Amino acid sequence: MELRKIVYVEDEPDIQVIAKLALETLGGFEVTICSSGPEALKAIPSLKPDMVLLDVMMPQMDGPTTLQEIRKIESCARIPVAFMTAKVQSAEISEFLEIGAIGVISKPFDPMTLAQQVRDLWEAKVNG
Amino acid sequence: MANPPGGMSPSFEQKMRELRDAYEKTLPEKTERIKEMWMSLRTLQRLPPDLLYPFREIVHKLAGSGATYGFSALSSIMQRLEHKLDQLKEFPEDTQRFIVDIDSLVRYMDSVIRSEDAKVEHDGLTEQKMPRPETPKLLFVCEPGSPLRRLPEQIRHFGWDVLPCDYAQMDERLDLYRPEVVLFHETAEHACPAPASLNLNPAPVVFNLHPKPDLCSRAAAFRKGIREVLPVQIDVAELVDRLDGVFIQMADAPYRVLIIDDDDDVAMYHREVLEQARMEIRLSKTAQEVQDTLAEFKPDVILMDLHLLEFNGIELSAAIRQDQSLKEVPIVFASVAQDLTSHLGAIRAGGDDFLMKPIQPSFLVASLESRARRGRELRELLHFDGLTGMLNHRTTEELMQQAVARADRTDGELVVVMIDLDHFKQVNDTYGHVTGDRVLVNFARFLRGRMRKSDVIGRYGGEEFMLVLVDTNLATARAVIESLRVSFASVNHSNNDTPLNVTFSAGLAVYPTFTTPVELTHASDAALYEAKHRGRNCSVVATQDMLKSRLTDG
C-alpha cells in the first residue's frame, strides 16, 4: 500500500497553504484541506483518503471530537488519523493515542520535514 | 533536521519563498489587530477569562504560523504572551502586573515588526526592556513641599528629562508629557498606583520611592506591576542606574556566534538551534568569508568544524588568534569522535574546546552560552576599566586610532578631548578614597548618559579621561563640552548634608588641524594644560603653538 491521498483539517489559512505546499511538493501527496471538523466530516466519506491529519485546537469542533465523529462513520472507521498540536506533553500524547490516533506531529512543524514525518507515521502504522 | 527525500526541489524553494513573502506582508495587519484588541481589553482593568479567550486564540495562531514561516522572534513573543494570558487565568490577583507585562510584550512585538527583520532576535530586546530614547522622560510625582524637590535637577544632569509634579496633577501631566518612566514618592497619604491604572497606555515603567521599603511593600508593589521599590535616601547616581536599567544596555545584547562550517545543512541546523536560544549568528565557509565577517562582526564565541575545505580548523583558528582583537575569543571545535582523539593535543594547545558531533541541541546551547559569557567577561576585563566601566587606556587609544584612520579615509572630522577633574587629590584627601571613587563613577555615568553611542569614552589615567567625538566639528564639540562642564559642576556627589561639587578642565584637538593620533593626543593634552593654567573649570582648543611649547617644555 502507498500513501497518496491526505485530508488535512486545519482552521488557520496561513498554515493551510504552507502545509499543502510541503505535502504536495515534497511528499508528492494529493492533499485536500478542510477548514473545520464539520467540513471534514462531509468531505472524508467521498474522498476516502489514505490518511487524515487533524489540528487539535479548532473552534466549533476540536480535533479529538472530530476524530470520534469520523470513527462513527462506518466506511471511515479505519482511516489512519494523526494529530497536529503545539502541546506535545507525554500525557496529552498518550491521551491522543488512546482515542485512536496513530501519532502526533508537533506544531509548529518544519515545512521541510513535514512530508517525511507524515510518511513515517503512516508506514509505521500500515506496513510496520 | 532530516533532509527531504530526493533533496530540495528548486520549485519548492521558490514557492516557499513566495508564500513566506506573502505571509510577511500580512504581519503588520495581524499584529495591528492584536495591538488593538489588547488596547481595548486592558482598559477594562478586570480581565474576565471569556473576554480573553478570543484574544488568546489569535495570539496562539500567530505563535504557530510565525514559527512555521520562520519568524522566530515574533513567534517567541507570541508564545510568551500566550503564557502570560494563561498565568493571568491562574493568578487573577496579579492582573495589574500582567497588564504591565503584556503591555511591554505588545510594544516589543511592535518594534520587532517595524524593524527590517522580524525573523531573528535582535538588539537584545526583551519584554522588560526598551531601546533608550535620546533623552528619556521621567515624571517625578511627590508632595508640593517635599524635601526631595532637588532630586529632579540632579537626575537631569545624567541625561534625563525630568518633570516634577504633585499628586493632584499626575493624571493630566501623564497625558501631556507621556513619560517612559514615573518615579513616585510614596507617603502615608499617597500610595503608589499600579502602572496599569495610570492615565497612559501602554503603561509607563513605575518606580516607587518609599520611606522604608521592606519585603511586604516590595511584594505588594510587584503584584501591582511596579518595577522596583527604592529607599528615599537613595544616592542619585544609584537611582539613575536603576532608571537606566529600564533600557537596553550593552550587557543585554545577545551573544554573537560565528559558525564556520562548509556543510550547509549542519551550519543551518546549528544556526537555527542557537537562534532559538536568542543568539546572533553569522555563517562562514571559507577563510575569505571568515575574514570578511570578522571585519564587521565581533563574535563572543566561534563554533568551527574541524574539517574545512582549504584549511583545517586548527590552522584557521591559529590564524584568527594572530589578530590582536580576537586573541581572547573562545573557539569551540565540532567534530566526530575519532578526529577528536587524534587532534586532542593540537586543540588543547590552542586553549580551545571541542564538542562531539552530533551535538544535542540543548547541549550545544548550554556549552556555547557558557563560553560566550566567559569570552565576553574576559573581553570586558581586557577592554574596560574595572571601577568606572569606561574603556581602558589601551582600548581608548586603539579606538582613537581607528577613528582617525576612518576620518582619513572619508575626509571626515573628529575631535579628541582630554579631560581632567579639578583638584581631585583634594577630594581624596578631604573626603577619602571611597568618595573619590564615587565621583569617578558618577562622572562615568554622567558621560554615558550624555554622549552619543558612537563616541569613544575612556579613562585615560587616574582622574584623566579621553573622549573621541566622531563626525563632529570643532564648534559642535565645544558646545557639547561646555554644556557638560557647566552641568557636571552642579552635580552633587555628597550623600550627606554638605554638598560636594567637582569641576573639570578640558583640552580639545581637532582633526585635521592635527593629523596623527600622536599629534592629537599631545595637542589635546597641551590644551588641557593650558586650561589648568587659566584657572581650571574651563575648556581650551589646541593650537599649533600650544603643541610646540608643550613639546619643548617636555
Interface residues (C-beta under 8 A of the other chain):
Chain A: E12 D14 I15 V17 I18 L21 T25 L26 M57 P59 A86 K107 P108 F109 D110 P111 M112 T113 A115 Q116
Chain B: M1 A2 N3 P4 P5 M8 S9 S11 F12 K15 M16 L19 Y23 T26 E57 H60 K61 A63 G64 S65 G66 A67 T68 Y69 S75
